[in-house]
Amino acid sequence: MQNTKHYVARLLSGLLERPDQVVVWWRAQPIRAGDLARAVVTAASVLRGQGVGRGSTVALLLGNTPDMLIARYATNLVGATAIQPQTFNAVNALDRISVDVQAAMLTDANTALLIVDGQNLDRARALSAQMGSRPRLASMTPLSAPDGAEVVALSSNQGVEPFDLTAAVSASTALVTYTSGSSGQPKGVTRSFAVIGRVLTHFENSVLRPVVLITTPLHGQTASLMSDMAFAQEGIVVLLDGFDAGAVLEAIPKYRVTRICVAPPQLYQLVDHPARATTDTSSLLQILYTGCAASPQRIARALEAFGPILTQAYGMTEAMGITTLTPPEHATPRLLTTVGKPLPIVELTIRDPATDEAVPEGRTGEICVRSPFVMDGYWRDPEATARALRGGWLHTGDVGYLDATGHLHLVDRLASMIKSRGIKVYPATVEDVLLAHPTVAQAAVYRVVDKDEVEHVHATVVPQRGRSIDPAELRLHLEHKLSATHVPAQIEVRDTLPALDSGKPDKRRLSLEAERAAGWRAAEG
């Protein structure tokens, strides 16, 4: 790959060196490297002709399609900042961020242009109506806006000057990716052109020609990073519109997939799917699971089903990867309760949240990290940026401790801590014990606040396939393993948990639903 400074120019140079190689599969349609590169260059030409360049912000309202990749690369190629608001939820297609929240994101970014596809055109119209100034609309293919507004087609460069890769423009901020919002309003995490370039340099020679299956939204960090790495490693990206266990198992042998990334609940679905036992998964070299607490018993079953190819990753939008639990480490049962050791590029320390001083081994505190891949800051929020990056460390807001072997034990989010009867209760501690019970497949523990502002511990659990859950038995289990204070005031049993697009349980929703059901919060709250 040509070692140019601009990350998109580097990727496109590599694609143009192998123009006939299939690099993307989408809905059984192959896209060749040369065609993908030319589509990016064409779109960049049109964007430049529309006056988009350094200092511009472009919002990408696109699904899990090749258009999303093309739009991001073209936007960055001309030096503009790509805003990636959440467009769909990979776990629940009916769940998506509200128009009000999304409009606030785009207004704050002074969005000049919305790149949309057919399925997001109505959303773009609703957003434009709420924003102070109507941004222009563009699409990769010709579209007609419902209100008759012009939609610029980025696939036709008639009348505009062709874009030369040597003219690629860098700026300070390449991407703004929004967090999942698991602890409140989503925050825009900024990533510079330089950081993305360092990521590609670090990973481009690690594995050659991977076949990466992507089911998570391309507006998220994990999917966009996996796509970039696959192209840098001369590999192939297989795009699915969302996660469906049957579709994933069908795609693995069809495309000889070598790597997938899933949330733990999705891994459980793959293990339990009736087609799994007869599916040829021999091409798989890595199943990466991340996003929320995993049941050690369920992970042990996944090891039996797929073999020693599981890797657990702990990371966050603000820091990318932080720790990993490697495939060999999965063979040691006691390590399944950890999230592994820090990556070689990561410095990790545990600090007292009150004093910011480092704490000794085995002591719980806030996880703080330094790495070349830490965010530049929060989009247009200097105060939050200063708090998060104080002292040269990213203060993650996560609580954990390091054991004698250097493995990280993740306890919870600082913001998730519940003050129950004067005692600090971390939901993840309770979840770990619930997940260790043989009847529980998934668990979410969360704070519920009553009308007197008193905090209560609540839990929602999903049973193992073919098992039933007795809440009274779970209460005794928790009291025995932890204490009476850790026992939830209510344990609700559901077939599924509501989820954020990252795959994490949507605890905010569960809290709101519980408070409304008790009459402690108005229905519109």
NORPEUR-V337977 format. One record per residue. RES is the residue in one letter. PSI is psi in degrees with one decimal (NA if undefined). D_CENTER is the distance of its C-alpha to the mean C-alpha in whole Angstrom. Layout:
# NORPEUR-V337977
res = <RES	RES>
psi = <PSI	PSI>
d_center = <D_CENTER	D_CENTER>
This chain:
# NORPEUR-V337977
res = <M	Q	N	T	K	H	Y	V	A	R	L	L	S	G	L	L	E	R	P	D	Q	V	V	V	W	W	R	A	Q	P	I	R	A	G	D	L	A	R	A	V	V	T	A	A	S	V	L	R	G	Q	G	V	G	R	G	S	T	V	A	L	L	L	G	N	T	P	D	M	L	I	A	R	Y	A	T	N	L	V	G	A	T	A	I	Q	P	Q	T	F	N	A	V	N	A	L	D	R	I	S	V	D	V	Q	A	A	M	L	T	D	A	N	T	A	L	L	I	V	D	G	Q	N	L	D	R	A	R	A	L	S	A	Q	M	G	S	R	P	R	L	A	S	M	T	P	L	S	A	P	D	G	A	E	V	V	A	L	S	S	N	Q	G	V	E	P	F	D	L	T	A	A	V	S	A	S	T	A	L	V	T	Y	T	S	G	S	S	G	Q	P	K	G	V	T	R	S	F	A	V	I	G	R	V	L	T	H	F	E	N	S	V	L	R	P	V	V	L	I	T	T	P	L	H	G	Q	T	A	S	L	M	S	D	M	A	F	A	Q	E	G	I	V	V	L	L	D	G	F	D	A	G	A	V	L	E	A	I	P	K	Y	R	V	T	R	I	C	V	A	P	P	Q	L	Y	Q	L	V	D	H	P	A	R	A	T	T	D	T	S	S	L	L	Q	I	L	Y	T	G	C	A	A	S	P	Q	R	I	A	R	A	L	E	A	F	G	P	I	L	T	Q	A	Y	G	M	T	E	A	M	G	I	T	T	L	T	P	P	E	H	A	T	P	R	L	L	T	T	V	G	K	P	L	P	I	V	E	L	T	I	R	D	P	A	T	D	E	A	V	P	E	G	R	T	G	E	I	C	V	R	S	P	F	V	M	D	G	Y	W	R	D	P	E	A	T	A	R	A	L	R	G	G	W	L	H	T	G	D	V	G	Y	L	D	A	T	G	H	L	H	L	V	D	R	L	A	S	M	I	K	S	R	G	I	K	V	Y	P	A	T	V	E	D	V	L	L	A	H	P	T	V	A	Q	A	A	V	Y	R	V	V	D	K	D	E	V	E	H	V	H	A	T	V	V	P	Q	R	G	R	S	I	D	P	A	E	L	R	L	H	L	E	H	K	L	S	A	T	H	V	P	A	Q	I	E	V	R	D	T	L	P	A	L	D	S	G	K	P	D	K	R	R	L	S	L	E	A	E	R	A	A	G	W	R	A	A	E	G>
psi = <136.2	130.9	66.6	161.2	-38.0	125.3	-36.2	-42.0	-37.5	-47.0	-44.1	-37.4	-42.7	-39.7	-40.1	-16.9	-16.5	60.6	-26.8	-4.3	134.1	125.6	-14.2	136.4	127.9	120.1	45.1	10.1	127.4	145.0	126.3	157.1	-45.3	-40.2	-39.9	-46.0	-42.7	-35.0	-38.8	-46.5	-41.0	-47.1	-38.4	-39.1	-44.2	-42.3	-44.4	-38.4	-23.7	4.5	13.3	131.3	-153.9	130.0	-15.2	152.6	133.0	126.2	138.2	105.0	77.9	153.5	-165.8	72.9	164.4	-27.1	-33.7	-42.3	-46.3	-44.0	-42.9	-47.2	-41.8	-41.8	-46.5	-30.2	-33.7	5.2	6.3	160.8	128.8	120.2	125.6	78.6	162.4	120.3	-27.6	164.4	121.1	-21.7	-39.4	105.4	-21.7	-8.6	124.7	161.4	149.5	156.2	-39.7	-47.2	-42.7	-39.3	-37.5	-39.6	-49.7	-33.1	-43.6	-30.1	0.2	49.0	124.4	-26.7	137.0	122.1	121.0	166.2	179.3	-39.2	-14.1	9.2	-42.0	-38.9	-42.5	-38.8	-43.5	-40.0	-44.1	-37.7	-27.7	-16.2	149.6	-45.3	134.5	115.9	156.6	155.4	143.2	159.3	161.7	-27.6	154.8	129.8	153.1	121.9	145.9	-30.7	10.4	2.7	153.3	137.1	112.7	128.0	116.6	-2.1	-1.8	115.3	27.4	130.6	3.3	153.7	131.4	147.0	133.8	131.5	-26.8	-12.8	10.3	138.3	132.1	155.2	-166.8	-46.4	120.5	-46.5	145.1	111.4	130.6	139.3	168.6	-17.7	21.8	-21.5	25.8	-149.8	140.8	143.3	141.7	116.1	125.2	142.1	129.1	163.1	-39.0	-41.5	-43.3	-39.6	-39.7	-37.6	-47.2	-41.7	-39.4	-37.3	-13.3	-23.9	7.4	-40.7	132.9	138.4	51.7	157.0	107.8	124.8	124.1	121.0	-19.2	157.6	137.5	-11.0	-7.5	161.8	-43.0	-49.2	-41.5	-39.0	-42.5	-36.4	-48.4	-44.7	-39.2	-44.5	-39.0	-28.7	18.0	35.3	-162.5	141.1	125.3	118.3	128.6	153.7	-17.8	-175.7	125.5	121.6	-42.1	-41.7	-37.3	-46.0	-30.5	-37.7	-32.1	-54.5	-29.1	-42.4	3.8	53.9	136.7	-21.4	135.2	156.8	125.6	160.7	154.2	-44.0	-32.6	-35.7	-40.9	-40.1	-38.2	-43.4	-41.2	-13.3	135.8	-23.4	-9.9	-42.2	-26.9	5.8	134.9	104.6	21.3	-19.9	-21.4	127.5	-20.9	130.4	111.1	124.4	141.7	167.4	-33.0	173.8	142.2	144.7	122.0	-37.6	-40.5	-36.9	-37.4	-39.5	-37.7	-36.2	-41.8	-37.4	-41.4	-11.8	-175.1	60.4	11.4	135.5	124.1	136.5	136.9	126.7	-172.6	161.7	-37.0	-20.2	-2.1	-135.1	142.0	-53.3	161.9	147.1	112.0	163.6	-45.9	-35.6	-23.5	-16.6	-11.2	107.7	-39.0	-23.5	-12.8	-12.3	1.3	173.3	19.6	-164.1	157.1	144.5	154.3	-28.9	-2.2	130.0	132.7	134.2	153.2	127.2	149.3	121.7	-27.2	-39.8	-14.6	14.7	146.5	143.2	158.9	165.6	135.6	-9.7	140.3	140.8	-169.3	136.2	123.9	139.4	156.0	136.2	163.8	-10.9	8.5	147.0	160.9	-29.1	-174.8	137.8	114.9	38.9	76.5	-31.5	-46.7	-36.4	-45.0	-39.2	-43.7	-32.7	20.1	142.9	14.1	6.5	145.2	117.0	105.9	-22.3	-1.2	148.7	135.4	-173.5	156.4	134.7	-174.6	-22.8	3.3	9.3	141.9	128.6	117.1	123.2	-55.2	-174.5	141.0	-41.9	-16.4	-11.5	135.1	130.2	96.0	116.8	36.5	-0.1	139.1	122.8	121.5	121.0	-38.4	-31.3	-42.6	-39.9	-41.4	-41.6	-39.3	-42.8	-20.5	-10.5	136.9	-15.4	-8.2	125.0	-40.0	151.6	139.4	124.8	135.0	166.4	135.8	129.1	126.5	-177.0	-18.4	12.9	24.0	134.2	139.2	148.7	125.6	157.2	145.1	131.0	154.5	131.2	154.1	150.7	127.6	3.2	158.9	152.5	132.7	105.4	-36.3	-38.9	-38.8	-37.3	-43.7	-39.6	-45.6	-41.4	-37.7	-43.2	-31.5	-93.2	170.4	-30.4	-29.7	-10.1	123.4	144.4	-29.0	134.6	113.2	139.3	127.6	162.6	-33.3	159.6	139.3	143.9	149.6	168.0	-13.1	-11.6	-11.7	146.9	139.8	83.4	-31.0	-43.3	-43.9	-40.4	-46.6	-42.3	-40.8	-41.4	-37.5	-41.1	-32.8	-4.1	15.9	-9.1	140.4	152.5	-32.3	-2.3	NA>
d_center = <27	29	28	28	26	24	21	21	25	24	22	25	28	26	26	29	31	30	30	31	28	26	22	20	21	20	22	25	25	25	25	27	26	29	28	24	26	28	26	24	27	29	26	26	30	30	28	30	33	31	31	28	27	27	26	25	22	20	18	16	16	16	15	13	17	18	19	16	16	20	19	17	19	22	21	20	24	26	24	23	19	17	15	12	12	10	13	12	10	10	12	14	15	18	15	14	14	18	20	22	18	17	21	21	18	20	23	22	21	24	23	25	24	22	21	21	21	24	21	20	24	25	22	23	26	25	23	26	29	27	26	30	30	29	27	28	26	26	24	24	27	30	29	32	30	32	33	35	33	33	30	30	29	27	29	32	33	37	39	36	37	35	32	33	30	32	32	28	27	25	24	23	19	18	14	13	9	9	8	7	11	11	14	16	15	12	13	13	12	14	15	18	19	21	18	16	20	20	17	18	22	20	19	21	24	22	22	24	23	20	19	16	15	11	11	7	8	9	8	5	5	5	7	9	10	11	13	15	16	17	19	20	21	23	21	20	17	17	15	15	15	13	13	17	18	22	20	18	21	23	21	21	25	26	24	24	20	20	16	13	10	10	10	13	15	14	16	18	19	19	22	24	24	28	27	25	29	30	27	28	24	26	25	21	21	18	16	13	11	9	8	11	15	16	20	22	24	22	21	24	25	22	24	27	25	23	25	24	21	18	16	14	12	11	9	8	7	11	12	10	11	14	16	16	18	20	22	25	24	23	27	28	27	27	24	22	22	20	17	19	21	19	19	22	21	19	22	21	24	24	26	28	26	29	31	28	30	29	30	31	30	29	29	26	24	21	19	20	19	20	19	19	15	15	15	18	17	16	17	21	21	23	24	21	20	23	23	19	21	24	27	24	22	18	19	16	17	16	20	21	24	25	27	30	29	26	23	21	21	18	20	18	17	20	19	19	23	25	29	31	35	34	32	29	26	23	21	19	23	24	21	22	26	25	23	26	28	29	28	25	22	19	20	18	21	21	23	26	28	32	34	36	32	32	29	29	27	26	24	23	23	23	25	25	27	30	31	31	30	33	32	35	35	31	33	35	33	31	34	35	32	31	34	35	33	30	31	29	31	30	28	27	26	24	24	20	17	16	12	9	7	4	8	9	13	14	16	17	18	20	22	23	24	26	28	29	30	32	33	32	30	31	29	28	26>
